[in-house]
Amino acid sequence: YDLVISNSTAWVKNVTVARGTKHVCYCHSPARMIWDSWPAYLDSQRLGPFRVGPVSRFMITAIVSRLRLWDYYATKNIDVILANSRYIASRIQKTYGRQAEVLYPPVQLLHKPEQEDERGDYYLVLSVLSRYKNIELAIEACKTSGRELVIAGEGPDRERLEALAQGSKSISFVGYVSAERRTQLMSQSKGFLFPSIEDFGMTPVEAMSVGTPVIALRGGGLAETVIDGKTGVFFESASADSLNEALTRFESVSWQSTVIIRQAEQFGPSVFEEHLSQIIHAAGVPI
């Protein structure tokens, strides 16, 4: 082939290509289980009913050390490395010593219904219900302040989250929603809550594409997609108090939906396609 494009979150980027073939890698993250999250990742693992003991830990650590060397040196063979945010580009630089060009992923922008009702008075969380998403922060903040919160999505953490919300009449779980209902919830919500750090974060951009401002934990890719005071607000620490302070500030701003939508349009599929084409052409592959 003239060109191989790999789309990698772990090992695919280390594929061997023929001499003369250009390899462009879209790297969404260096493999966390052997880099950033090590040895915390190992601490969470079990061998059947047992935790990893000293002998197993020694053997696994030796294997991972070799994996790290392989991963590091295999990455040197890639012609062009792309990152899905500046946040990930900095991690690629730190891990592999390679400079990555930022190519934001293509977000399927939503469109507001033609006959849209007025916005509701609720905040929205739309997410897979997993523990690392920090959704308990939104629950605790809205439970103590009495703000209305709608949580859409399914996942392994739903039962625990429902128990945390118990006793609050202002918090509701609506489960899995269709694409149409998703758009409706986003376009009619007062604001979109995003309490986790993500490599990029697509749902906040989807929310902005229908003019809905975002309230997010500062960090990760959202620091590049959300403009504080223009398309949303940030809270500085992973605590309910910090989130409530941000919500109070959020409610004092007069939001301009046209400004918010314009920001989201920078991350649409057509922008992605044009940028990727330019990168491939610059790599010397005729397209």
N, C-alpha and C positions, 0 to 999 in steps of 0.2 A: 504494500500500500504506500501511497505518497504521504498519507497522514493517518495517525492514530490519535483519537481523542479519548482520554480516560476520564471517568467521572468517579472520584475516589473519596471515601471517608476513612479508608484504612490501607488496604494492600494493592488494590487494582493499579495504582500509579506505578507499581514496581514491575509491571509487565515488561518483558523483553521484546523489543521490536527489531526489525531487520535493519541492517546498515543502510543508511540513506533515507530511512523513513523518519519523518518528523513526528515527534511525540509531544502533544499539547495536553497537559493534565489540568483538569478542573478539580483542585484539591479543596474539599470542604472542611477538612481538619486533619492534622497529623493524628495518628492512631492514639486515642486518649488512654487506652488500657495499658500502653507501654511507655507513654510519655507523661502527659499532664497528671493523670489520675493514679499514677504509680507512686508509692505502694498502697495507696488507699483502696484501689481496685482489688488488690490481692487480699486485703483485710476483710473484704466483703464476701469473698468466695468460700465455698464449702466443698469438701470431698464427701459426697453422700451426706450423712448426718453430722459429719465432723468438720470443725474449722481446720484451716490449713496450719499444720504443725511445723516445727523447726526444720525437719528433714525435707518435707514437701516444699516448704518455702525456699530452702537452699536450692533444690533442683529446679523449681519454677523460675527463680531469680536468674539462675545460670542460663536457662533457655531464653528468657526475656532479654538478657544482655546480648545474646547472639541475634535475636530478632531486631533489637535496636540498631546494631551494627549493619545488618542487612538492609533495614529500612533506610538508614542514613545514606549508605553508599549507593543503593539502587536509585534513590532520588536524584543523585548527581547526573544520571543518564537522561533525565527529562529535558527536552529542549526549551519548553515554555511552561512555567507553572502559573496557574491562575488561582486566585482566592476569591471566596464569595463575599468578603468584606475586608476592610483594613485591619479589623480585629484578628481575623484569621491570617492575613498576610504577615502580621507581626509574630504570630505563633510559628508560621512556616520559617520565618527568618531566624527565630530563636532556636527552633528544633533542627532545621536542616542547613542553616546558613545560606539559604537561597532567597533571592528577592522575587516576590510574586506580584504579578499585575492583578489589580482588583477588577473583577467582572461580577457585578451584582446579579443574582439569579433572576430569572424571569417570573414575575408575579402576575398571575391571572387577575387583572384588575376587574373589580365588580362595577356594576352600573346601578345607580339609584332607580327604584321603580318610578315610572312616569307619574303615577298618582300616589305619591307617598304621603302618609299621614304625618302629623307633626311628631317631632321627636318625643320619646317617652322620658320618664324621670329616672330610668334605671341605668346602671353601669353594666357592662357586659364582659364576661370572660368566655372565650371560645377556645377550647384547647383539649388535647388528650389529657385525661385526668390521671397524671402520674405525679409521684411525690416531688420529683426534681423541678416541676413547674411552679412550685411555691404558691399554689392557689390558696393555701390556708391563710396567706397574708391578706388576700382580698376578702376572705370570709371574716377574719378577725377584725379587719378595719371597718367593714360595713356592718358587722354585728355590733360593734361598740358605738358607731356613729349613727346607726339607724338608716344609713343609705341603702337604697334598693339595689340589689345585685342579682343578675341572671347569669347562671353558669350553664353553658352549653357544651356538650361533649361527653364521651364515655371513656372509661379507663380503669385500671386496677386500683386506683386510689379513691374511687367514688364513695365507697362505703365509709371510709375514714373521714372524708370531707363532709359528707352528709351528717355524720355524728358531730363534727365540729360546729356545723351550722344549726344544729337542733336548738329549738327554742326561739329562733329568730324568724319573724314573719316577713322580713324584708328580703330574705335570700331564698331563691328558688333554683332547682335543678331541672333542666328541660331535656337532658339526655342528648342522644344523637339527633342532628337536624339535617334536613335536606338542603340542597344548594340554594333553593329559593328561600327557605326559611332562614338560612344563614345570612343571605343578603339583607333580608328584612330586619333581622335582629341587629345587624351591624349598622344599617342606615338609620334605624330609629332609636338607637341607644344614645344616651347622653355622652358617654365616653367609653373607650375600649381599654380595659385593664390588662396589663401584661407584666406580671411580677417576677419573671425569670430572666436570666441572662442567656441569650441565644447567639449562635454564630452569625446569623443574619436576622431571622424572625420575619416570616412571610405574613402572618395574620395581621400584625399591626399595619402593614402596607395595604392589605386588603381593606381594613377598616378606613384608612385614610382615603382610599380610592372612592368611597361614597361620602366623603366629607366629614367623617367621624374622627375627632381628636383622640389622642392616645395618652394614657397615663402609664408610665413604664419605669421599671428599675433601671437606673443609669448603668450602662455598660454593654459590652458585646456589640453586635451589629446595629442595635437600635440607636446607639449614639451617632450613627451615620445616616439613619433614615428619618428619625424624628427630630424636628427642630423645636427646641425648648421655647415655649411661649408663642410659637407660630402654628405648629401642627400637633402640639401636645405638651406635656410636662413630665419631668423626671422626678422620682424620689431617690434619695441618696443611699439609703441603707435598707436591708431586707427586714423591715420591721413594720408592724401595723401602724405605729405612731408616725413613722416617716411617710407611709402611704397616705394616711389621713391628712397630714400637713400638705402633701401634694394635691390631694383632692380639694382641700379648702382653697388652695391657690388656683387650681383648675377652674373652680366655680366662680372665680372673680374675673376671668378672662372672657372677652367677647370674641368667639371663634369665627373665622371666616372660612366657610366651606370651600370656596373657590381656591384659596391659597393651599388648603390641605390637599385637595384633589390634584392640584398642579404638582405638588411635591411627590405624590404617589405615582404620577405618570412617568417620572424619571426611572421607575423600576419595572416598566411594562415589558412584554415579550419583544416588541419591535426594537426597543432600545438594546436589549440583550443581543438580539440577532445581529444588529448592525455592529455592535462593539466586538462580538465574537468573530465576525467576518473580517473586521479590520485587523484583529490579532493574528488570525490565520494567514492573512495576506502578508502581514509584516514578518511572519515566520518564514516566508519564502515559498508558500504553497499556493499555486494558482487555483482560484475558485471562481 
